[in-house]
Amino acid sequence: MGGVSGLGCPAKSVASATAFGFQQRPGGSGAAGRSARMRSLIVTVTANPAIDQIFITDRLAFDDRSYLRERAEAPGGRGINASRMLHRLGAKTLAIAPCGGPTGKRFEAYLKDLGFAFELVRIRNPIRTNRAVTDTHGLTVKLDEPGPLLEREEVKRLEDAVLRRLPEAKWLLLCGSLPPGVPEDFYARLIRKASEAGVRTLLDADGTPLIEGLEARPSVSAPNQMEAERLLNRSLILRGHFHEAAEQIREMGAETVILSLGSRGGVLASEDVVAEVVPPRVEALCPIGAGDALNAAFVWAVTNGSNVLEAARWGVAAGTASAKVPGLEFADLDQIREVYAEVEVRPVG
């Protein structure tokens, strides 16, 4: 059974890596495919980075007083969070993002303290500041700015920065919203280029960038419940709804879909299997970034030899373990391994 070597964790999934691995895509054979199999770099793209400010309160209640217990600030954006998680897991990662203005200077200073490689594309306008208020019960309110306007030449430099790294990359993670000025097919273009280079892709987007990205056939699509509901124009309430949604999104172009359901885990849909991935109940201190941790750990596990069922189990374990960590931090491998032992994989049908 394929798995992450040397971790000594129990394996609950019931399929082999051969049965539930990734299929070969165009560009994955020949010289490009052989070269890709020798690579280890995981590149993340955060097109709309931010300074993330989090305020932790005793409780969130409308029309009543709450008291701040803690506040924190960190470099943010889904791709940045994914690289932070990958770095915690010991993976080789490179984060690419635009950067400008006073907030950009703080963003860069914070990144220098995190220990992983990054490449910043200079832009004229300041990057955004996002704010989140969360309580000790895990309830969160997010207030995100739309982001800076990027000029056409800045968009080209951002795209070129990604394309230059494809010869080194094993995976390309395309994460989060697109700021004003960036075409909505930006991710789709990069997915096609990556596929031609034999690089696997994970798409974590919303709205039109998600729709167009799916048409480019990414290796993995990782929407959360709200993004899936907007994509499919329907409410997802029952367990069967989540199974159907994951399969429907896969039919829209993704090879594999991980539908993230927060504290309820997620649903995996691939060509061979649909499965629920169910975490243990935990006390969530800060759920911000848990979905990014899930995506990062999934890719890390696949890179280390896991099949998609096992990788989804690692992903849900990482997201759950990170939600238990206070502030804008991510779980380490020991914390993730502890949760992994309690995550259940339940094939559907």
Secondary structure in CASP SS format (residue, H / E / C, confidence):
PFRMAT SS
TARGET T0000
AUTHOR 0000-0000-0000
METHOD secondary structure of the structure
MODEL  1
M C 1.00
G C 1.00
G C 1.00
V C 1.00
S C 1.00
G C 1.00
L C 1.00
G C 1.00
C C 1.00
P C 1.00
A C 1.00
K C 1.00
S C 1.00
V C 1.00
A C 1.00
S C 1.00
A C 1.00
T C 1.00
A C 1.00
F C 1.00
G C 1.00
F C 1.00
Q C 1.00
Q C 1.00
R C 1.00
P C 1.00
G C 1.00
G C 1.00
S C 1.00
G H 1.00
A H 1.00
A H 1.00
G H 1.00
R H 1.00
S H 1.00
A H 1.00
R H 1.00
M C 1.00
R C 1.00
S C 1.00
L E 1.00
I E 1.00
V E 1.00
T E 1.00
V E 1.00
T E 1.00
A C 1.00
N C 1.00
P C 1.00
A E 1.00
I E 1.00
D E 1.00
Q E 1.00
I E 1.00
F E 1.00
I E 1.00
T E 1.00
D C 1.00
R C 1.00
L C 1.00
A C 1.00
F C 1.00
D C 1.00
D C 1.00
R C 1.00
S C 1.00
Y C 1.00
L E 1.00
R E 1.00
E E 1.00
R E 1.00
A E 1.00
E E 1.00
A E 1.00
P E 1.00
G E 1.00
G C 1.00
R H 1.00
G H 1.00
I H 1.00
N H 1.00
A H 1.00
S H 1.00
R H 1.00
M H 1.00
L H 1.00
H H 1.00
R H 1.00
L C 1.00
G C 1.00
A C 1.00
K C 1.00
T E 1.00
L E 1.00
A E 1.00
I E 1.00
A E 1.00
P E 1.00
C E 1.00
G C 1.00
G H 1.00
P H 1.00
T H 1.00
G H 1.00
K H 1.00
R H 1.00
F H 1.00
E H 1.00
A H 1.00
Y H 1.00
L H 1.00
K H 1.00
D C 1.00
L C 1.00
G C 1.00
F C 1.00
A E 1.00
F E 1.00
E E 1.00
L E 1.00
V E 1.00
R E 1.00
I C 1.00
R C 1.00
N C 1.00
P C 1.00
I C 1.00
R E 1.00
T E 1.00
N E 1.00
R E 1.00
A E 1.00
V E 1.00
T E 1.00
D E 1.00
T C 1.00
H C 1.00
G C 1.00
L C 1.00
T E 1.00
V E 1.00
K E 1.00
L E 1.00
D C 1.00
E C 1.00
P C 1.00
G C 1.00
P C 1.00
L C 1.00
L C 1.00
E C 1.00
R H 1.00
E H 1.00
E H 1.00
V H 1.00
K H 1.00
R H 1.00
L H 1.00
E H 1.00
D H 1.00
A H 1.00
V H 1.00
L H 1.00
R H 1.00
R H 1.00
L H 1.00
P H 1.00
E H 1.00
A E 1.00
K E 1.00
W E 1.00
L E 1.00
L E 1.00
L E 1.00
C E 1.00
G C 1.00
S C 1.00
L C 1.00
P C 1.00
P C 1.00
G C 1.00
V C 1.00
P C 1.00
E C 1.00
D C 1.00
F H 1.00
Y H 1.00
A H 1.00
R H 1.00
L H 1.00
I H 1.00
R H 1.00
K H 1.00
A H 1.00
S H 1.00
E H 1.00
A C 1.00
G C 1.00
V C 1.00
R E 1.00
T E 1.00
L E 1.00
L E 1.00
D E 1.00
A C 1.00
D C 1.00
G H 1.00
T H 1.00
P H 1.00
L H 1.00
I H 1.00
E H 1.00
G H 1.00
L H 1.00
E H 1.00
A C 1.00
R C 1.00
P C 1.00
S C 1.00
V E 1.00
S E 1.00
A C 1.00
P C 1.00
N E 1.00
Q H 1.00
M H 1.00
E H 1.00
A H 1.00
E H 1.00
R H 1.00
L H 1.00
L H 1.00
N C 1.00
R C 1.00
S C 1.00
L C 1.00
I C 1.00
L C 1.00
R H 1.00
G H 1.00
H H 1.00
F H 1.00
H H 1.00
E H 1.00
A H 1.00
A H 1.00
E H 1.00
Q H 1.00
I H 1.00
R H 1.00
E H 1.00
M C 1.00
G C 1.00
A C 1.00
E C 1.00
T E 1.00
V E 1.00
I E 1.00
L E 1.00
S E 1.00
L C 1.00
G H 1.00
S H 1.00
R H 1.00
G C 1.00
G E 1.00
V E 1.00
L E 1.00
A E 1.00
S C 1.00
E C 1.00
D C 1.00
V C 1.00
V E 1.00
A E 1.00
E E 1.00
V E 1.00
V E 1.00
P C 1.00
P C 1.00
R C 1.00
V C 1.00
E C 1.00
A C 1.00
L C 1.00
C C 1.00
P C 1.00
I C 1.00
G C 1.00
A H 1.00
G H 1.00
D H 1.00
A H 1.00
L H 1.00
N H 1.00
A H 1.00
A H 1.00
F H 1.00
V H 1.00
W H 1.00
A H 1.00
V H 1.00
T H 1.00
N C 1.00
G C 1.00
S C 1.00
N C 1.00
V H 1.00
L H 1.00
E H 1.00
A H 1.00
A H 1.00
R H 1.00
W H 1.00
G H 1.00
V H 1.00
A H 1.00
A H 1.00
G H 1.00
T H 1.00
A H 1.00
S H 1.00
A H 1.00
K C 1.00
V C 1.00
P C 1.00
G C 1.00
L C 1.00
E C 1.00
F C 1.00
A C 1.00
D C 1.00
L H 1.00
D H 1.00
Q H 1.00
I H 1.00
R H 1.00
E H 1.00
V H 1.00
Y H 1.00
A C 1.00
E C 1.00
V C 1.00
E E 1.00
V E 1.00
R E 1.00
P E 1.00
V C 1.00
G C 1.00
END
